[in-house]
Amino acid sequence: MKILLDTHTFLWWVADDPQISANAKEIISDPNNEIYFSVVSAWEIIIKVGTGKLSLSEPPEIYIPSRIASNQFEILPVQMSHILRINSLPNFHKDPFDRLLIAQSLVEDLSLITLDGAIAQYPVKTIW
């Protein structure tokens, strides 16, 4: 299975946070699954750290790449096709980071691991 992590899912996974579901843990830890981390999430994390809404144990430029590497996640870059797909999305969700993650999931045919119920309104495969 090809999986894209929502930003909160990534943060909870790497912190071993109890908020992450047992199902999400099982899927992420399954070596048969391809797990993707979007550069969109890196951008969101850096924005939140910069505004004081999120604190990390290390600077984001160390924290993010080290956690991606130690978990052997694949990095999903932003492509023009992802950006253009946003235009056809209904405005159920106003968060630009989530809208881009939704578009990436749709274009790349990835299931999105997220707790965000608003994302389920889109024709994207969600898991929690």
HELIX and SHEET records of a PDB file:
HELIX    1   1 THR A    7  VAL A   14  1                                   8    
HELIX    2   2 ALA A   22  SER A   29  1                                   8    
HELIX    3   3 VAL A   39  GLY A   50  1                                  12    
HELIX    4   4 PRO A   60  ASN A   71  1                                  12    
HELIX    5   5 MET A   80  ILE A   86  1                                   7    
HELIX    6   6 PRO A   96  GLU A  108  1                                  13    
HELIX    7   7 GLY A  117  GLN A  121  5                                   5    
SHEET    1   A 5 GLU A  74  LEU A  76  0                                        
SHEET    2   A 5 GLU A  34  SER A  38  1                                        
SHEET    3   A 5 LYS A   2  LEU A   5  1                                        
SHEET    4   A 5 SER A 111  ILE A 113  1                                        
SHEET    5   A 5 THR A 126  ILE A 127  1                                        
END                                                                             
